[in-house]
Amino acid sequence: MKKILSTMIILLGLFVANAQTVTYDDFKSLIPYLKTEDWKSAFNESAKLLKSAKKDTSEFKAIVLYINIFSASGMVVNGNMSYRDLEKNVTKFVGQKIIMSSHPMTTREGALRQTKFSITDTTNEAFTSATNANETNILCFEKFIFKDKIDISNFTNKTLVRCGGILDKIETNPNKSMIWILRLTVTDAFVRKTN
């Protein structure tokens, strides 16, 4: 009887551990690390949150997942993580919901830390180059492929937008240089105004 009770307590503990969700406060707790570009702390803390909320499908978890990938790229730039470890840490997220940081919309080609839309008869995409604060390294090229034609007519230049969807593909820089680290492709994408 004691064995059965012990087993039930252990299973209940595992169920509770996997049933946790990422909260707004959890997400907000990572912001100071990102502001100071303390990539290692942002990566470690976001990894703990993701591990404790494996079954969570909330938008906060999707944002924390992006923070984890973005901060891992920052660690590579700072020499705190190898490309090999980066691949090991981030490729497991393919197929999961992800929500990126907000960026101002732009119509300029090649703009850093801004989102450029390409909505034509043949394309239905957006693209962002997310960098460190000094814009010396592109941590993530982010490509969003929208399932349906989106209407951006109510967006103006500099409108803050946030994109997300399903993380379809992660590619690391084949040259292993620090100019750019990752290329993320997001399908079934969405965009929303954040200001």
Contacts in CASP RR format, 6 or more apart in sequence:
PFRMAT RR
TARGET T0000
AUTHOR 0000-0000-0000
METHOD contacts of the structure
MODEL  1
MKKILSTMIILLGLFVANAQTVTYDDFKSLIPYLKTEDWKSAFNESAKLL
KSAKKDTSEFKAIVLYINIFSASGMVVNGNMSYRDLEKNVTKFVGQKIIM
SSHPMTTREGALRQTKFSITDTTNEAFTSATNANETNILCFEKFIFKDKI
DISNFTNKTLVRCGGILDKIETNPNKSMIWILRLTVTDAFVRKTN
17 52 0 8 1.000
18 53 0 8 1.000
18 54 0 8 1.000
18 55 0 8 1.000
19 55 0 8 1.000
20 52 0 8 1.000
20 53 0 8 1.000
20 56 0 8 1.000
21 53 0 8 1.000
21 56 0 8 1.000
21 58 0 8 1.000
21 60 0 8 1.000
21 61 0 8 1.000
22 49 0 8 1.000
22 50 0 8 1.000
22 53 0 8 1.000
22 56 0 8 1.000
22 58 0 8 1.000
22 60 0 8 1.000
22 61 0 8 1.000
22 64 0 8 1.000
23 60 0 8 1.000
24 60 0 8 1.000
26 49 0 8 1.000
26 60 0 8 1.000
26 64 0 8 1.000
27 60 0 8 1.000
27 63 0 8 1.000
27 64 0 8 1.000
27 67 0 8 1.000
29 45 0 8 1.000
30 42 0 8 1.000
30 45 0 8 1.000
30 46 0 8 1.000
30 49 0 8 1.000
30 64 0 8 1.000
30 67 0 8 1.000
32 38 0 8 1.000
33 39 0 8 1.000
33 41 0 8 1.000
33 42 0 8 1.000
33 45 0 8 1.000
33 71 0 8 1.000
34 42 0 8 1.000
34 67 0 8 1.000
34 70 0 8 1.000
34 71 0 8 1.000
37 74 0 8 1.000
37 132 0 8 1.000
37 133 0 8 1.000
39 71 0 8 1.000
39 72 0 8 1.000
39 74 0 8 1.000
39 75 0 8 1.000
39 77 0 8 1.000
39 78 0 8 1.000
39 80 0 8 1.000
40 71 0 8 1.000
40 75 0 8 1.000
40 78 0 8 1.000
40 80 0 8 1.000
42 67 0 8 1.000
42 68 0 8 1.000
42 70 0 8 1.000
42 71 0 8 1.000
43 68 0 8 1.000
43 71 0 8 1.000
43 72 0 8 1.000
43 75 0 8 1.000
43 81 0 8 1.000
46 64 0 8 1.000
46 65 0 8 1.000
46 67 0 8 1.000
46 68 0 8 1.000
46 71 0 8 1.000
47 68 0 8 1.000
47 89 0 8 1.000
49 61 0 8 1.000
49 64 0 8 1.000
50 61 0 8 1.000
50 64 0 8 1.000
50 65 0 8 1.000
50 68 0 8 1.000
53 61 0 8 1.000
57 97 0 8 1.000
59 97 0 8 1.000
59 99 0 8 1.000
61 97 0 8 1.000
62 96 0 8 1.000
62 97 0 8 1.000
62 98 0 8 1.000
62 99 0 8 1.000
62 164 0 8 1.000
62 165 0 8 1.000
63 99 0 8 1.000
65 93 0 8 1.000
65 96 0 8 1.000
65 97 0 8 1.000
65 98 0 8 1.000
65 167 0 8 1.000
66 98 0 8 1.000
66 99 0 8 1.000
66 100 0 8 1.000
66 101 0 8 1.000
68 89 0 8 1.000
68 90 0 8 1.000
68 93 0 8 1.000
69 90 0 8 1.000
69 93 0 8 1.000
69 98 0 8 1.000
69 140 0 8 1.000
69 170 0 8 1.000
69 182 0 8 1.000
69 184 0 8 1.000
70 101 0 8 1.000
70 130 0 8 1.000
70 139 0 8 1.000
70 140 0 8 1.000
72 81 0 8 1.000
72 86 0 8 1.000
72 89 0 8 1.000
72 90 0 8 1.000
73 86 0 8 1.000
73 139 0 8 1.000
73 140 0 8 1.000
73 181 0 8 1.000
73 182 0 8 1.000
74 80 0 8 1.000
74 81 0 8 1.000
74 132 0 8 1.000
74 137 0 8 1.000
74 139 0 8 1.000
74 181 0 8 1.000
75 81 0 8 1.000
75 86 0 8 1.000
76 82 0 8 1.000
76 83 0 8 1.000
76 86 0 8 1.000
76 178 0 8 1.000
76 181 0 8 1.000
77 132 0 8 1.000
77 137 0 8 1.000
77 139 0 8 1.000
77 178 0 8 1.000
77 181 0 8 1.000
81 89 0 8 1.000
83 172 0 8 1.000
83 173 0 8 1.000
83 176 0 8 1.000
86 172 0 8 1.000
86 181 0 8 1.000
86 182 0 8 1.000
87 172 0 8 1.000
90 170 0 8 1.000
90 182 0 8 1.000
91 170 0 8 1.000
93 167 0 8 1.000
93 170 0 8 1.000
94 167 0 8 1.000
94 168 0 8 1.000
94 169 0 8 1.000
94 170 0 8 1.000
95 166 0 8 1.000
95 167 0 8 1.000
95 168 0 8 1.000
96 166 0 8 1.000
96 167 0 8 1.000
97 164 0 8 1.000
97 165 0 8 1.000
97 166 0 8 1.000
97 167 0 8 1.000
98 164 0 8 1.000
98 165 0 8 1.000
98 166 0 8 1.000
98 167 0 8 1.000
98 184 0 8 1.000
98 186 0 8 1.000
99 162 0 8 1.000
99 163 0 8 1.000
99 164 0 8 1.000
99 165 0 8 1.000
100 128 0 8 1.000
100 130 0 8 1.000
100 142 0 8 1.000
100 162 0 8 1.000
100 163 0 8 1.000
100 164 0 8 1.000
100 186 0 8 1.000
101 130 0 8 1.000
101 162 0 8 1.000
102 160 0 8 1.000
102 161 0 8 1.000
102 162 0 8 1.000
102 194 0 8 1.000
102 195 0 8 1.000
103 113 0 8 1.000
103 114 0 8 1.000
103 115 0 8 1.000
103 128 0 8 1.000
103 130 0 8 1.000
103 160 0 8 1.000
103 161 0 8 1.000
103 162 0 8 1.000
104 113 0 8 1.000
104 114 0 8 1.000
104 115 0 8 1.000
104 157 0 8 1.000
104 158 0 8 1.000
104 159 0 8 1.000
104 160 0 8 1.000
104 161 0 8 1.000
105 114 0 8 1.000
105 115 0 8 1.000
105 116 0 8 1.000
105 117 0 8 1.000
105 152 0 8 1.000
105 155 0 8 1.000
105 156 0 8 1.000
105 157 0 8 1.000
105 158 0 8 1.000
105 159 0 8 1.000
105 160 0 8 1.000
105 161 0 8 1.000
106 114 0 8 1.000
106 115 0 8 1.000
106 116 0 8 1.000
106 157 0 8 1.000
106 158 0 8 1.000
107 116 0 8 1.000
107 157 0 8 1.000
108 114 0 8 1.000
108 116 0 8 1.000
109 116 0 8 1.000
110 116 0 8 1.000
110 129 0 8 1.000
111 129 0 8 1.000
112 129 0 8 1.000
112 131 0 8 1.000
112 135 0 8 1.000
112 138 0 8 1.000
113 128 0 8 1.000
113 129 0 8 1.000
113 130 0 8 1.000
113 131 0 8 1.000
113 135 0 8 1.000
114 128 0 8 1.000
114 129 0 8 1.000
115 126 0 8 1.000
115 127 0 8 1.000
115 128 0 8 1.000
115 161 0 8 1.000
115 163 0 8 1.000
115 191 0 8 1.000
116 126 0 8 1.000
116 127 0 8 1.000
116 128 0 8 1.000
117 125 0 8 1.000
117 126 0 8 1.000
117 150 0 8 1.000
117 152 0 8 1.000
117 155 0 8 1.000
118 124 0 8 1.000
118 125 0 8 1.000
118 126 0 8 1.000
118 127 0 8 1.000
119 125 0 8 1.000
119 149 0 8 1.000
119 150 0 8 1.000
119 152 0 8 1.000
124 145 0 8 1.000
124 146 0 8 1.000
124 148 0 8 1.000
124 149 0 8 1.000
124 150 0 8 1.000
125 143 0 8 1.000
125 144 0 8 1.000
125 145 0 8 1.000
125 146 0 8 1.000
126 143 0 8 1.000
126 144 0 8 1.000
126 146 0 8 1.000
126 163 0 8 1.000
126 189 0 8 1.000
126 191 0 8 1.000
127 141 0 8 1.000
127 142 0 8 1.000
127 143 0 8 1.000
127 144 0 8 1.000
128 140 0 8 1.000
128 141 0 8 1.000
128 142 0 8 1.000
128 144 0 8 1.000
128 163 0 8 1.000
129 138 0 8 1.000
129 140 0 8 1.000
129 141 0 8 1.000
129 142 0 8 1.000
129 180 0 8 1.000
130 138 0 8 1.000
130 139 0 8 1.000
130 140 0 8 1.000
130 141 0 8 1.000
130 142 0 8 1.000
131 137 0 8 1.000
131 138 0 8 1.000
131 139 0 8 1.000
132 139 0 8 1.000
137 178 0 8 1.000
137 179 0 8 1.000
137 180 0 8 1.000
137 181 0 8 1.000
138 179 0 8 1.000
138 180 0 8 1.000
138 181 0 8 1.000
139 180 0 8 1.000
139 181 0 8 1.000
139 182 0 8 1.000
140 181 0 8 1.000
140 182 0 8 1.000
140 183 0 8 1.000
140 184 0 8 1.000
141 180 0 8 1.000
141 182 0 8 1.000
141 183 0 8 1.000
141 184 0 8 1.000
142 163 0 8 1.000
142 184 0 8 1.000
142 186 0 8 1.000
143 183 0 8 1.000
143 184 0 8 1.000
143 185 0 8 1.000
143 186 0 8 1.000
144 163 0 8 1.000
144 164 0 8 1.000
144 165 0 8 1.000
144 186 0 8 1.000
144 189 0 8 1.000
144 191 0 8 1.000
145 168 0 8 1.000
145 185 0 8 1.000
145 186 0 8 1.000
145 187 0 8 1.000
145 188 0 8 1.000
145 189 0 8 1.000
146 189 0 8 1.000
146 190 0 8 1.000
146 191 0 8 1.000
147 187 0 8 1.000
147 188 0 8 1.000
147 189 0 8 1.000
150 191 0 8 1.000
152 191 0 8 1.000
154 193 0 8 1.000
155 161 0 8 1.000
155 193 0 8 1.000
159 193 0 8 1.000
159 195 0 8 1.000
160 193 0 8 1.000
160 194 0 8 1.000
160 195 0 8 1.000
161 191 0 8 1.000
161 192 0 8 1.000
161 193 0 8 1.000
161 194 0 8 1.000
162 191 0 8 1.000
162 192 0 8 1.000
162 194 0 8 1.000
163 186 0 8 1.000
163 189 0 8 1.000
163 190 0 8 1.000
163 191 0 8 1.000
164 186 0 8 1.000
164 189 0 8 1.000
164 190 0 8 1.000
164 191 0 8 1.000
165 186 0 8 1.000
165 187 0 8 1.000
165 188 0 8 1.000
165 189 0 8 1.000
165 190 0 8 1.000
166 186 0 8 1.000
166 187 0 8 1.000
166 188 0 8 1.000
167 184 0 8 1.000
167 185 0 8 1.000
167 186 0 8 1.000
168 185 0 8 1.000
168 186 0 8 1.000
168 187 0 8 1.000
169 183 0 8 1.000
169 184 0 8 1.000
169 185 0 8 1.000
170 182 0 8 1.000
170 183 0 8 1.000
170 184 0 8 1.000
170 185 0 8 1.000
171 182 0 8 1.000
171 183 0 8 1.000
171 185 0 8 1.000
172 181 0 8 1.000
172 182 0 8 1.000
172 183 0 8 1.000
173 179 0 8 1.000
173 180 0 8 1.000
173 181 0 8 1.000
173 182 0 8 1.000
173 183 0 8 1.000
END
